[in-house]
Amino acid sequence: MPSRPILTVAEMAAADRAAIVAGAPGLALMERAGEAVADAVMDRFPIQPTQVLCGPGNNGGDGYVVARLLAERGWPVEVRALAGPATEDARAMSARWTGETKPLNGRPDAGLVIDALFGAGLSRPLTGPAAQAAAALSERPESVVAIDIPSGVPGDTGQPAGPAVCAGLTVTFHARKPGLVLEPGRSLCGEVVVADIGLGDTPSKLVENGPEVWLPRFPWPTAASHKHARGRLIVISGDAWSTGAARLAARAGLRIGAGLVTIYAGEDALAANAAHLEAVMLKPFATDLELEQAAGIADAAVIGPAAGVTETTLLNVLALARTGAALVIDADAITVFRDDPEELFSVLDRDDVLTPHAGEFERLFPGLLKASPERITAARKAAVKADAVVLLKGPDTVIAAPDGRAAVNVNGSPWLATAGSGDVLAGCIGGLVSQGMESFEAACAAAWIHAEAAELHGPGLISEDLPGLVPTVLRRLYDER
């Protein structure tokens, strides 16, 4: 299965134009779009009084198609028009609608409301009756269906500048747009159906993160595999009172397939770690030079979880960078470079992965997130600046590579909002990189598997549960490969 692209508004418009030039009339594309929405509605809702809110553009044109098709299938439908159709295709579809049309000048009050006011290209705030309708519909999203994207949500950013419709179902066409995968737009969309309307393939360096991105190159063992061939991962422990985070990362690395996982710890932390380890090995080190020598045989190293924001952590990062190991740099190992991010960037390469949340991202890339139109642009710029893979954590996690590739996680789980879940993610990435998986794909795979594992457990999840849930996700992926 090919990767699922995420297209900007301009890219989607170009795909539409290309299809029309290739011989698909605009009216035929609009008819297919309306049919996809009508089918999705009929699959999910019983017949009931329905209002279709139509704007003046092609989104409104789609709405007229939906109204006609539902009426033909026995639904009681009326159109509430914001204004007369302003595009040629919308006027043509309006003319084919023979049912009742009223002006949009009050609260939509039918059992089901279909939002066809504005599509992804809207770049200004909703005003007047459209804004009033959006405010009213926010009280009942479960009975709202949005066409393309909820009105008021900009397709390129997902950040409304004013009122926006909140839908329980959004039917978009050909591909998701950034506004459908980035918060807060993502939460305003409800269930998202991506309908194929015949535009063909549209290559993009920005994709939805899912198994189709990385599963063909996942590092499954073979009959000839042995533990040394399956990757050697090391994790750097914090001090005696801060050892749990490293163990979470180490167990995750082991569960996701690394053949040998070792925690390196200072003398004060050895006993605390030893009391809780079985298959994960434990080795002491006293200085950054000792760590550099000991880590020389590692394929990947995770540093940062509860490591401490200290000179020792900084020196340990620099020591690991002098080895051949690919680095996964998280948490304290990010923050410790806040006064001189360039010192970190100077030792990174494209095999390394940074895993900041928004606050840590700001410490390494001050002002970049605020100056960017959305998180995808910020992560991409950060990856170029650091010359490393950047995984910007959040409910809409973005993974970006220095070469411009980027993916957005669309399976994020609210159950991951618990202490230590990020340490598990770092360990998952390290475990996959240690097995020879390319770092961008490893970060994508780890983020997706991490979220799937959380969904398996659901309420009551704590980070200690996550490594043990990973094998169930892997079993499913193995069977689907």
C-alpha positions as CSV (number, residue, x, y, z in Angstrom):
1,M,0.0,0.0,0.0
2,P,1.4,3.4,-0.9
3,S,2.0,6.1,1.7
4,R,-0.9,8.4,2.3
5,P,0.1,12.0,1.4
6,I,-0.9,15.1,3.3
7,L,-1.4,17.9,0.8
8,T,-1.4,21.6,1.3
9,V,-4.3,23.6,-0.1
10,A,-2.2,24.7,-3.0
11,E,-1.1,21.1,-3.7
12,M,-4.7,19.9,-3.6
13,A,-5.8,22.7,-6.0
14,A,-3.0,21.6,-8.3
15,A,-4.1,18.0,-8.2
16,D,-7.7,19.1,-9.1
17,R,-6.4,21.1,-12.0
18,A,-4.2,18.3,-13.3
19,A,-7.2,15.9,-13.2
20,I,-9.3,18.4,-15.1
21,V,-6.6,18.9,-17.7
22,A,-6.3,15.1,-18.0
23,G,-10.0,14.9,-18.9
24,A,-12.0,14.7,-15.7
25,P,-14.6,17.6,-15.8
26,G,-14.9,19.7,-12.7
27,L,-18.6,18.8,-12.5
28,A,-17.7,15.1,-12.5
29,L,-15.3,15.6,-9.7
30,M,-17.9,17.6,-7.7
31,E,-20.5,14.8,-8.3
32,R,-18.0,12.2,-7.0
33,A,-17.3,14.3,-4.0
34,G,-20.9,14.8,-3.2
35,E,-21.6,11.1,-3.7
36,A,-18.8,10.1,-1.3
37,V,-20.3,12.4,1.4
38,A,-23.9,11.1,0.8
39,D,-22.6,7.5,1.1
40,A,-20.7,8.2,4.3
41,V,-23.8,9.9,5.8
42,M,-26.1,7.0,4.9
43,D,-23.6,4.5,6.3
44,R,-23.6,6.2,9.7
45,F,-27.0,7.9,10.3
46,P,-30.6,6.8,10.0
47,I,-32.9,8.8,7.7
48,Q,-33.8,12.1,9.4
49,P,-34.5,15.7,8.7
50,T,-31.3,17.2,7.3
51,Q,-30.1,20.7,6.5
52,V,-27.2,21.3,4.2
53,L,-25.5,24.6,4.8
54,C,-24.1,25.8,1.4
55,G,-21.5,28.5,0.9
56,P,-20.9,30.4,-2.3
57,G,-17.9,28.4,-3.5
58,N,-17.2,24.9,-4.7
59,N,-17.6,23.6,-1.1
60,G,-21.1,24.8,-1.4
61,G,-21.4,23.1,-4.8
62,D,-20.5,19.8,-3.1
63,G,-23.3,20.6,-0.6
64,Y,-25.9,20.9,-3.4
65,V,-24.8,17.5,-4.7
66,V,-25.2,16.0,-1.3
67,A,-28.6,17.5,-0.8
68,R,-29.9,16.2,-4.2
69,L,-28.5,12.7,-3.7
70,L,-29.9,12.4,-0.1
71,A,-33.3,13.7,-1.3
72,E,-33.3,11.1,-4.2
73,R,-32.7,8.4,-1.5
74,G,-35.7,9.5,0.5
75,W,-34.2,11.9,3.0
76,P,-36.1,15.0,4.0
77,V,-33.6,17.7,3.0
78,E,-33.5,21.5,2.8
79,V,-30.6,23.8,1.8
80,R,-29.7,26.8,3.8
81,A,-27.6,29.1,1.6
82,L,-25.2,31.6,2.9
83,A,-25.2,33.4,-0.5
84,G,-25.8,32.6,-4.1
85,P,-23.3,30.3,-5.9
86,A,-20.2,32.2,-7.0
87,T,-18.4,29.6,-9.1
88,E,-19.5,28.1,-12.4
89,D,-19.5,24.5,-11.1
90,A,-21.4,25.5,-7.9
91,R,-24.0,27.4,-10.0
92,A,-24.5,24.3,-12.1
93,M,-25.0,22.0,-9.1
94,S,-27.3,24.6,-7.5
95,A,-29.5,24.5,-10.6
96,R,-29.8,20.7,-10.3
97,W,-31.2,21.0,-6.8
98,T,-34.9,21.3,-7.0
99,G,-35.7,21.1,-3.3
100,E,-36.3,23.9,-0.7
101,T,-33.7,26.5,-0.2
102,K,-33.7,29.1,2.5
103,P,-31.2,31.7,3.6
104,L,-28.8,30.9,6.4
105,N,-30.0,33.3,9.0
106,G,-30.5,31.4,12.2
107,R,-29.6,28.4,14.2
108,P,-29.5,25.2,12.1
109,D,-32.2,23.1,13.7
110,A,-32.5,19.8,11.8
111,G,-31.6,16.5,13.2
112,L,-28.5,16.3,11.0
113,V,-26.6,19.3,9.6
114,I,-24.1,19.1,6.8
115,D,-21.5,21.8,6.7
116,A,-20.7,22.9,3.2
117,L,-20.0,26.5,3.9
118,F,-16.3,26.8,3.3
119,G,-13.5,24.4,2.4
120,A,-9.9,24.1,3.3
121,G,-8.9,27.2,1.3
122,L,-10.6,29.7,3.6
123,S,-8.0,32.0,5.2
124,R,-10.2,34.6,7.0
125,P,-12.3,34.3,10.1
126,L,-16.0,33.3,9.8
127,T,-18.3,36.3,10.3
128,G,-22.1,37.0,10.3
129,P,-24.5,34.0,9.8
130,A,-21.6,31.6,9.1
131,A,-20.0,32.4,12.5
132,Q,-23.4,32.2,14.2
133,A,-24.0,28.8,12.7
134,A,-20.6,27.5,13.7
135,A,-21.1,28.6,17.3
136,A,-24.5,26.8,17.4
137,L,-23.1,23.6,15.8
138,S,-20.3,23.5,18.4
139,E,-22.9,22.4,20.9
140,R,-23.9,19.3,18.9
141,P,-20.9,18.0,17.0
142,E,-22.2,14.4,17.0
143,S,-24.9,15.4,14.5
144,V,-22.7,17.5,12.2
145,V,-20.9,16.3,9.0
146,A,-18.3,18.6,7.5
147,I,-17.5,18.5,3.8
148,D,-13.7,18.7,3.2
149,I,-12.9,20.4,6.5
150,P,-15.0,22.0,9.2
151,S,-15.8,25.6,8.1
152,G,-13.5,28.1,9.7
153,V,-10.5,25.7,10.0
154,P,-7.7,26.7,7.7
155,G,-6.6,23.8,5.6
156,D,-2.9,24.6,5.9
157,T,-2.6,25.2,9.6
158,G,-5.6,23.8,11.5
159,Q,-5.6,27.0,13.6
160,P,-8.9,28.9,13.3
161,A,-8.7,32.6,13.5
162,G,-12.3,32.8,14.9
163,P,-15.4,30.6,15.2
164,A,-15.2,27.2,13.6
165,V,-17.5,24.3,13.1
166,C,-17.0,21.3,15.3
167,A,-18.0,18.1,13.4
168,G,-18.5,14.5,14.4
169,L,-17.6,13.3,10.9
170,T,-15.5,15.0,8.2
171,V,-15.4,13.7,4.6
172,T,-12.4,15.0,2.8
173,F,-11.2,14.2,-0.7
174,H,-8.1,12.6,-2.1
175,A,-5.9,13.3,0.9
176,R,-5.8,14.9,4.3
177,K,-4.7,18.5,4.5
178,P,-2.5,19.7,7.4
179,G,-5.5,21.3,9.1
180,L,-7.0,17.9,9.4
181,V,-4.0,16.4,11.3
182,L,-2.7,19.3,13.3
183,E,-4.4,20.6,16.5
184,P,-6.8,22.1,17.2
185,G,-8.2,21.5,13.7
186,R,-7.7,17.7,14.2
187,S,-10.0,17.7,17.2
188,L,-12.7,19.7,15.4
189,C,-13.0,17.1,12.6
190,G,-14.2,14.1,14.5
191,E,-14.0,10.9,12.4
192,V,-12.2,11.6,9.1
193,V,-13.0,9.7,5.9
194,V,-10.7,10.3,3.0
195,A,-12.7,9.7,-0.2
196,D,-11.1,8.7,-3.5
197,I,-12.6,10.9,-6.2
198,G,-10.3,9.8,-9.0
199,L,-7.4,12.3,-8.9
200,G,-4.7,9.6,-9.2
201,D,-1.4,9.4,-7.3
202,T,0.0,12.6,-5.8
203,P,3.6,12.1,-4.5
204,S,4.4,14.2,-1.4
205,K,7.2,14.4,1.1
206,L,4.6,14.9,3.8
207,V,2.6,11.8,4.7
208,E,0.4,10.3,7.3
209,N,2.5,8.2,9.6
210,G,1.4,4.6,9.3
211,P,2.8,1.1,8.6
212,E,2.8,1.8,4.8
213,V,5.6,4.3,5.4
214,W,8.0,1.9,7.1
215,L,6.6,-1.6,7.4
216,P,8.3,-2.9,4.2
217,R,11.7,-2.2,5.8
218,F,10.9,-3.2,9.3
219,P,13.8,-5.2,10.8
220,W,12.2,-8.6,11.4
221,P,14.5,-11.4,12.5
222,T,15.2,-14.3,10.2
223,A,16.2,-17.9,10.9
224,A,19.8,-16.9,10.8
225,S,19.4,-14.1,13.3
226,H,21.2,-14.0,16.7
227,K,21.3,-11.5,19.5
228,H,24.5,-9.8,18.3
229,A,23.0,-9.3,14.8
230,R,19.8,-7.9,16.1
231,G,21.3,-4.7,17.5
232,R,23.2,-3.5,20.5
233,L,21.5,-0.7,22.3
234,I,22.8,1.2,25.3
235,V,20.9,3.5,27.6
236,I,22.5,6.0,30.0
237,S,21.1,6.0,33.5
238,G,20.4,8.9,35.8
239,D,21.8,9.0,39.3
240,A,20.7,6.7,42.2
241,W,17.4,8.5,42.7
242,S,16.6,8.8,39.0
243,T,17.0,5.4,37.5
244,G,13.5,4.4,36.5
245,A,13.4,6.4,33.2
246,A,16.4,4.6,31.8
247,R,14.9,1.3,32.6
248,L,11.7,2.2,30.9
249,A,13.7,3.1,27.8
250,A,15.8,0.0,28.0
251,R,12.8,-2.4,28.4
252,A,11.1,-0.7,25.4
253,G,14.3,-1.2,23.3
254,L,14.4,-4.8,24.2
255,R,10.7,-5.4,23.6
256,I,10.8,-3.8,20.1
257,G,13.6,-6.2,19.1
258,A,17.1,-5.1,20.0
259,G,19.2,-8.1,20.6
260,L,21.3,-6.8,23.5
261,V,20.4,-3.9,25.7
262,T,22.7,-2.5,28.4
263,I,22.2,0.3,30.9
264,Y,25.4,2.2,31.7
265,A,25.3,3.8,35.1
266,G,27.5,5.6,37.6
267,E,28.6,3.7,40.7
268,D,25.9,5.3,42.8
269,A,23.1,4.1,40.5
270,L,24.3,0.5,40.1
271,A,22.5,-1.1,43.0
272,A,19.2,0.7,42.2
273,N,19.3,-0.5,38.7
274,A,20.5,-4.0,39.5
275,A,17.5,-4.6,41.7
276,H,15.1,-4.2,38.8
277,L,16.9,-5.7,35.8
278,E,16.8,-9.2,34.3
279,A,17.4,-9.4,30.5
280,V,18.7,-5.8,30.4
281,M,22.4,-5.8,31.3
282,L,24.1,-3.3,33.5
283,K,27.6,-1.9,33.3
284,P,29.4,0.8,35.3
285,F,31.2,3.9,34.1
286,A,32.8,6.8,36.0
287,T,33.8,9.4,33.3
288,D,32.7,10.5,29.9
289,L,35.9,9.0,28.5
290,E,35.1,5.6,30.0
291,L,31.6,5.9,28.5
292,E,33.1,6.6,25.1
293,Q,35.3,3.6,25.2
294,A,32.6,1.3,26.6
295,A,30.0,2.5,24.0
296,G,32.3,1.9,21.0
297,I,30.6,-1.3,20.1
298,A,27.0,0.0,20.4
299,D,24.8,0.5,17.4
300,A,22.6,3.0,19.1
301,A,22.5,4.9,22.4
302,V,19.6,6.6,24.3
303,I,20.6,9.5,26.5
304,G,18.4,12.0,28.4
305,P,15.7,10.2,30.3
306,A,16.2,11.5,33.9
307,A,19.9,12.0,33.1
308,G,20.0,15.3,34.9
309,V,20.6,18.8,33.5
310,T,24.3,18.8,34.4
311,E,27.7,19.2,33.0
312,T,28.1,15.4,33.3
313,T,25.1,14.8,30.9
314,L,26.5,17.3,28.4
315,L,29.9,15.6,28.4
316,N,28.3,12.2,28.1
317,V,26.4,13.3,25.0
318,L,29.6,14.6,23.4
319,A,31.3,11.4,24.3
320,L,28.6,9.3,22.7
321,A,28.8,11.5,19.6
322,R,32.4,10.5,19.2
323,T,31.4,6.8,18.9
324,G,29.8,5.1,15.9
325,A,26.5,4.8,17.7
326,A,23.4,6.5,16.4
327,L,22.0,8.8,19.2
328,V,18.5,9.2,20.5
329,I,18.6,12.4,22.5
330,D,15.7,13.1,24.8
331,A,14.6,15.2,27.8
332,D,17.5,16.4,30.0
333,A,20.1,15.7,27.2
334,I,18.2,18.3,25.1
335,T,17.7,20.8,27.9
336,V,21.4,20.8,28.9
337,F,22.2,22.4,25.6
338,R,19.7,25.3,26.0
339,D,22.5,27.9,26.4
340,D,24.4,26.7,23.3
341,P,22.3,24.6,21.0
342,E,25.0,24.9,18.3
343,E,27.3,22.9,20.4
344,L,24.9,20.0,20.1
345,F,24.2,20.5,16.4
346,S,27.9,20.5,15.6
347,V,28.2,16.9,16.8
348,L,25.0,15.4,15.3
349,D,24.5,13.7,12.0
350,R,21.6,12.4,10.0
351,D,21.4,9.1,11.9
352,D,20.7,10.9,15.2
353,V,17.2,11.6,16.5
354,L,16.0,14.5,18.7
355,T,12.8,13.9,20.6
356,P,11.6,17.2,22.1
357,H,8.2,18.2,23.4
358,A,7.2,21.8,22.6
359,G,9.1,23.2,25.7
360,E,12.3,21.4,24.9
361,F,12.0,22.3,21.2
362,E,11.9,26.0,22.2
363,R,15.1,25.5,24.2
364,L,17.0,24.2,21.2
365,F,15.2,26.2,18.5
366,P,14.2,29.4,20.3
367,G,11.3,31.3,18.5
368,L,11.1,28.8,15.6
369,L,7.8,27.2,16.6
370,K,6.1,30.6,17.2
371,A,7.5,32.0,13.9
372,S,6.3,29.0,11.9
373,P,2.8,28.8,10.5
374,E,2.4,25.3,12.0
375,R,4.3,22.5,13.6
376,I,5.2,20.7,10.4
377,T,7.2,23.7,9.1
378,A,8.9,24.2,12.4
379,A,10.0,20.5,12.7
380,R,11.3,20.5,9.1
381,K,13.3,23.7,9.7
382,A,14.6,22.2,12.9
383,A,15.7,19.0,11.2
384,V,17.7,21.0,8.7
385,K,19.3,23.2,11.3
386,A,20.3,20.3,13.5
387,D,21.1,18.0,10.6
388,A,19.3,15.2,12.4
389,V,15.8,13.7,12.6
390,V,13.5,15.7,14.8
391,L,10.4,14.1,16.5
392,L,8.3,17.0,17.8
393,K,6.0,15.3,20.4
394,G,2.4,16.2,21.1
395,P,-1.1,14.9,20.3
396,D,-0.1,15.6,16.6
397,T,3.4,14.3,16.7
398,V,5.5,15.4,13.7
399,I,8.6,13.5,12.5
400,A,10.9,15.4,10.2
401,A,14.2,14.5,8.4
402,P,16.8,16.9,7.1
403,D,16.0,15.9,3.5
404,G,12.5,17.3,3.8
405,R,10.6,14.2,4.5
406,A,8.0,14.6,7.2
407,A,5.2,12.5,8.7
408,V,2.4,13.4,11.1
409,N,1.1,10.8,13.6
410,V,-2.7,10.4,13.2
411,N,-3.1,7.7,15.8
412,G,-2.0,9.7,18.8
413,S,-3.5,8.4,22.1
414,P,-4.6,10.5,25.1
415,W,-3.6,7.7,27.4
416,L,0.0,8.6,26.7
417,A,-0.4,11.7,28.9
418,T,1.4,10.0,31.8
419,A,4.9,10.3,33.3
420,G,7.5,8.2,31.6
421,S,5.7,7.5,28.3
422,G,8.3,9.7,26.5
423,D,11.1,7.5,27.9
424,V,9.5,4.5,26.4
425,L,9.2,6.2,23.0
426,A,12.9,7.0,23.1
427,G,13.7,3.4,23.9
428,C,11.5,2.2,21.0
429,I,13.3,4.5,18.6
430,G,16.7,3.4,19.9
431,G,15.8,-0.3,19.7
432,L,14.7,0.0,16.0
433,V,17.8,2.2,15.0
434,S,20.1,-0.4,16.7
435,Q,18.6,-3.1,14.4
436,G,19.7,-1.1,11.4
437,M,16.4,0.7,10.6
438,E,16.9,4.1,8.9
439,S,16.4,6.7,11.6
440,F,13.5,8.7,10.1
441,E,11.6,5.5,9.5
442,A,12.5,4.1,12.9
443,A,11.2,7.3,14.6
444,C,8.0,7.0,12.5
445,A,7.5,3.4,13.4
446,A,8.2,3.9,17.1
447,A,5.8,6.8,17.4
448,W,3.0,4.7,15.7
449,I,3.7,1.5,17.7
450,H,3.9,3.6,20.9
451,A,0.4,5.1,20.3
452,E,-1.1,1.8,19.3
453,A,0.2,0.1,22.4
454,A,-1.4,2.9,24.5
455,E,-4.7,2.3,22.8
456,L,-4.6,-1.4,23.5
457,H,-4.5,-0.6,27.2
458,G,-6.7,2.5,27.4
459,P,-7.8,3.9,30.8
460,G,-5.4,3.4,33.7
461,L,-2.3,3.1,31.5
462,I,1.0,3.9,33.1
463,S,4.3,4.0,31.4
464,E,5.4,0.7,32.9
465,D,2.6,-1.0,30.9
466,L,3.8,0.2,27.5
467,P,6.8,-2.1,26.8
468,G,4.8,-5.2,27.6
469,L,2.1,-4.1,25.1
470,V,4.5,-3.6,22.2
471,P,4.7,-7.3,21.3
472,T,1.0,-7.4,20.7
473,V,1.3,-4.6,18.2
474,L,4.3,-6.3,16.6
475,R,2.4,-9.5,16.2
476,R,-0.3,-7.7,14.3
477,L,2.3,-6.0,12.1
478,Y,4.1,-9.2,11.4
479,D,1.0,-10.9,10.3
480,E,0.1,-8.0,8.0
481,R,3.5,-7.6,6.4
